[in-house]
Amino acid sequence: MDRDGESIISGGGDKLVRLWGYDEGHCYFVGVGHSGAISQVAVTPDKAKIVSVGTEGAVFIWDYAQPRMLSDL
Protein backbone atom coordinates (compact mmCIF):
# COMPACT_ATOMS: atom_id res chain seq x y z
CA MET A 1 0.00 0.00 0.00
CA ASP A 2 1.26 3.50 -0.72
CA ARG A 3 1.81 5.98 2.12
CA ASP A 4 -1.49 7.76 1.54
CA GLY A 5 -3.52 4.56 1.54
CA GLU A 6 -4.87 5.35 -1.93
CA SER A 7 -3.37 2.44 -3.85
CA ILE A 8 -2.20 -1.10 -3.33
CA ILE A 9 0.64 -2.64 -5.33
CA SER A 10 0.67 -6.40 -5.73
CA GLY A 11 2.85 -9.00 -7.38
CA GLY A 12 3.13 -12.76 -7.18
CA GLY A 13 3.39 -16.05 -9.00
CA ASP A 14 1.67 -14.75 -12.13
CA LYS A 15 4.77 -12.51 -12.77
CA LEU A 16 2.63 -9.36 -13.00
CA VAL A 17 2.82 -6.09 -11.08
CA ARG A 18 -0.63 -4.67 -10.40
CA LEU A 19 -1.62 -1.22 -9.16
CA TRP A 20 -5.04 -1.11 -7.51
CA GLY A 21 -7.23 1.77 -6.41
CA TYR A 22 -7.98 1.10 -2.75
CA ASP A 23 -11.42 2.71 -2.53
CA GLU A 24 -12.89 1.36 -5.76
CA GLY A 25 -10.97 -1.95 -5.87
CA HIS A 26 -10.19 -1.41 -9.55
CA CYS A 27 -6.91 -2.61 -11.08
CA TYR A 28 -5.74 0.26 -13.26
CA PHE A 29 -2.28 -1.00 -14.25
CA VAL A 30 -0.79 -4.41 -15.03
CA GLY A 31 2.98 -4.44 -15.51
CA VAL A 32 4.56 -7.19 -17.58
CA GLY A 33 8.28 -7.91 -17.62
CA HIS A 34 9.32 -10.39 -14.95
CA SER A 35 10.17 -13.93 -16.02
CA GLY A 36 9.89 -15.26 -12.46
CA ALA A 37 7.43 -14.80 -9.63
CA ILE A 38 7.47 -11.38 -8.00
CA SER A 39 8.79 -11.63 -4.47
CA GLN A 40 8.74 -7.97 -3.38
CA VAL A 41 7.08 -4.70 -4.36
CA ALA A 42 7.54 -1.24 -2.87
CA VAL A 43 6.60 2.38 -3.53
CA THR A 44 9.21 5.11 -3.08
CA PRO A 45 8.39 7.58 -0.27
CA ASP A 46 7.68 10.35 -2.79
CA LYS A 47 5.26 8.09 -4.72
CA ALA A 48 7.27 8.63 -7.91
CA LYS A 49 8.25 5.02 -8.55
CA ILE A 50 7.30 1.43 -7.90
CA VAL A 51 10.08 -1.13 -7.46
CA SER A 52 9.48 -4.83 -8.09
CA VAL A 53 11.84 -7.73 -7.47
CA GLY A 54 11.43 -11.14 -9.10
CA THR A 55 12.71 -14.55 -8.13
CA GLU A 56 14.71 -14.55 -11.38
CA GLY A 57 16.84 -11.76 -9.86
CA ALA A 58 15.46 -8.87 -11.92
CA VAL A 59 14.64 -5.53 -10.34
CA PHE A 60 12.23 -3.33 -12.30
CA ILE A 61 11.45 0.32 -11.72
CA TRP A 62 8.02 1.56 -12.77
CA ASP A 63 6.61 5.09 -13.01
CA TYR A 64 3.87 5.52 -10.42
CA ALA A 65 2.03 8.55 -11.81
CA GLN A 66 1.74 7.20 -15.37
CA PRO A 67 2.35 3.51 -14.81
CA ARG A 68 4.95 2.10 -17.21
CA MET A 69 8.32 0.42 -16.88
CA LEU A 70 11.18 2.91 -16.60
CA SER A 71 14.14 0.54 -16.31
CA ASP A 72 15.33 -2.88 -15.31
CA LEU A 73 18.41 -3.60 -13.23
Backbone bond lengths (Angstrom), bond angles and torsions (degrees), N, CA, C in turn:
res aa  C-N    CA-C-N  psi(-1)  N-CA   C-N-CA  omega(-1)  CA-C   N-CA-C  phi
1 M - - - 1.442 - - 1.535 108.04 -
2 D 1.331 115.74 142.42 1.460 118.24 177.18 1.531 109.83 -74.99
3 R 1.318 116.38 169.50 1.464 121.78 -174.61 1.520 113.34 -61.47
4 D 1.323 117.13 -31.37 1.458 121.07 -177.73 1.522 112.89 -85.32
5 G 1.321 117.32 -7.98 1.449 121.01 -178.21 1.516 113.62 73.96
6 E 1.341 117.24 18.29 1.461 121.48 -178.40 1.522 112.85 -87.54
7 S 1.330 116.45 -31.37 1.457 120.46 -174.30 1.523 110.69 -135.83
8 I 1.313 113.73 154.95 1.463 121.78 175.05 1.517 107.15 -121.46
9 I 1.320 116.44 135.43 1.460 122.06 176.94 1.518 106.73 -109.94
10 S 1.333 115.98 131.35 1.460 119.54 -179.72 1.516 110.19 -130.44
11 G 1.302 115.08 157.89 1.462 123.02 175.58 1.506 108.06 -162.49
12 G 1.327 116.74 152.32 1.460 119.01 -177.95 1.509 112.49 -169.66
13 G 1.319 114.83 -148.19 1.456 122.40 -174.69 1.518 114.75 -66.00
14 D 1.324 117.47 -17.83 1.472 119.88 179.57 1.532 112.29 -81.93
15 K 1.373 117.30 -1.29 1.467 124.18 175.72 1.526 113.40 69.80
16 L 1.325 117.61 18.84 1.461 122.05 -177.44 1.527 110.85 -115.29
17 V 1.319 115.61 141.17 1.465 122.04 171.79 1.523 106.13 -96.79
18 R 1.325 115.75 129.46 1.464 119.33 179.86 1.523 109.73 -123.77
19 L 1.332 115.23 140.35 1.455 122.72 176.65 1.525 107.08 -115.54
20 W 1.329 115.59 119.98 1.456 122.45 -174.09 1.522 110.77 -113.83
21 G 1.306 116.92 142.06 1.458 121.59 168.97 1.510 108.29 -79.90
22 Y 1.329 117.59 123.38 1.457 121.25 -174.74 1.530 112.12 -63.79
23 D 1.313 117.52 -49.75 1.463 120.58 -174.74 1.521 113.44 -65.67
24 E 1.328 116.47 -44.87 1.466 119.33 -176.00 1.530 113.42 -92.81
25 G 1.341 118.07 -13.74 1.460 120.88 178.95 1.515 113.91 70.90
26 H 1.326 116.48 17.83 1.460 121.61 -177.72 1.523 110.78 -93.07
27 C 1.323 117.20 134.11 1.461 122.11 174.67 1.522 107.28 -85.01
28 Y 1.330 117.55 114.77 1.461 119.10 -177.25 1.517 113.77 -111.03
29 F 1.335 117.71 7.21 1.464 120.40 171.68 1.512 108.97 -155.98
30 V 1.343 116.01 136.53 1.460 122.47 172.54 1.520 106.59 -126.72
31 G 1.326 116.11 116.17 1.459 121.74 -179.05 1.514 111.29 -97.58
32 V 1.320 115.57 128.63 1.457 122.87 -179.38 1.519 108.44 -113.08
33 G 1.319 117.61 136.56 1.454 120.49 177.22 1.516 113.49 170.11
34 H 1.327 116.74 -33.30 1.463 119.52 -178.65 1.531 110.78 -72.78
35 S 1.335 115.37 144.05 1.460 119.77 175.48 1.526 111.38 -103.49
36 G 1.311 116.86 -1.63 1.456 122.97 175.11 1.518 109.23 -129.66
37 A 1.310 115.74 170.44 1.463 120.47 178.47 1.527 109.76 -58.98
38 I 1.306 116.40 149.10 1.458 121.44 178.66 1.524 108.02 -88.31
39 S 1.326 115.29 123.45 1.458 120.04 -176.07 1.527 113.49 -100.03
40 Q 1.341 117.29 -23.26 1.460 120.34 -179.52 1.522 110.36 -148.73
41 V 1.324 116.25 143.88 1.463 122.37 171.07 1.526 107.70 -136.36
42 A 1.325 116.10 148.37 1.461 120.94 178.74 1.523 108.88 -152.93
43 V 1.324 115.21 155.65 1.464 122.76 174.51 1.521 107.03 -112.60
44 T 1.335 117.27 135.07 1.458 119.88 176.86 1.528 109.08 -64.82
45 P 1.342 117.23 151.91 1.474 120.42 -177.40 1.531 114.23 -55.79
46 D 1.334 117.62 -29.57 1.463 120.10 179.83 1.526 113.25 -87.81
47 K 1.329 117.06 5.15 1.468 124.25 -179.03 1.532 112.63 57.82
48 A 1.317 117.02 29.59 1.462 120.69 178.63 1.526 111.64 -89.56
49 K 1.329 117.19 -30.93 1.456 120.38 -173.31 1.522 111.61 -140.17
50 I 1.326 113.73 154.66 1.455 122.95 171.13 1.528 105.74 -113.07
51 V 1.319 116.83 137.95 1.460 121.41 177.01 1.523 107.32 -117.09
52 S 1.329 116.47 131.45 1.462 120.68 176.49 1.526 109.12 -125.56
53 V 1.330 115.02 143.90 1.458 121.95 -179.42 1.522 107.34 -125.11
54 G 1.335 115.68 130.48 1.456 120.63 179.79 1.513 112.16 -107.58
55 T 1.316 115.55 160.64 1.465 120.51 179.33 1.520 112.09 -67.21
56 E 1.340 117.74 -15.97 1.450 121.42 176.96 1.528 111.56 -78.82
57 G 1.349 116.58 -5.74 1.457 121.70 178.26 1.517 114.49 98.83
58 A 1.318 118.21 -2.89 1.466 121.39 -179.19 1.521 110.64 -80.25
59 V 1.312 115.00 144.03 1.457 123.14 173.62 1.522 106.30 -120.82
60 F 1.325 117.31 122.33 1.459 121.88 -179.78 1.522 109.12 -113.44
61 I 1.318 114.82 144.16 1.457 121.67 175.77 1.525 107.24 -115.92
62 W 1.323 115.09 128.34 1.462 122.70 -175.74 1.522 108.55 -118.78
63 D 1.326 116.73 146.74 1.458 121.86 173.33 1.524 108.16 -76.00
64 Y 1.317 117.72 131.26 1.456 121.40 -178.35 1.531 112.15 -81.72
65 A 1.317 117.37 -44.26 1.457 121.17 -174.42 1.529 112.96 -66.94
66 Q 1.322 116.33 -42.88 1.466 122.66 176.36 1.526 105.87 -126.16
67 P 1.327 116.51 82.68 1.457 120.07 -168.54 1.537 114.63 -50.97
68 R 1.322 113.61 120.29 1.466 123.99 175.67 1.514 107.00 -168.15
69 M 1.327 116.49 157.66 1.454 119.91 178.90 1.523 109.30 -74.07
70 L 1.328 115.64 132.30 1.461 120.86 177.44 1.524 111.01 -97.73
71 S 1.333 116.89 -41.78 1.467 119.63 -179.44 1.513 110.33 -164.31
72 D 1.315 114.94 163.59 1.454 121.01 172.81 1.525 107.19 -125.70
73 L 1.321 114.60 145.75 1.466 120.95 -178.06 1.513 110.01 -114.75
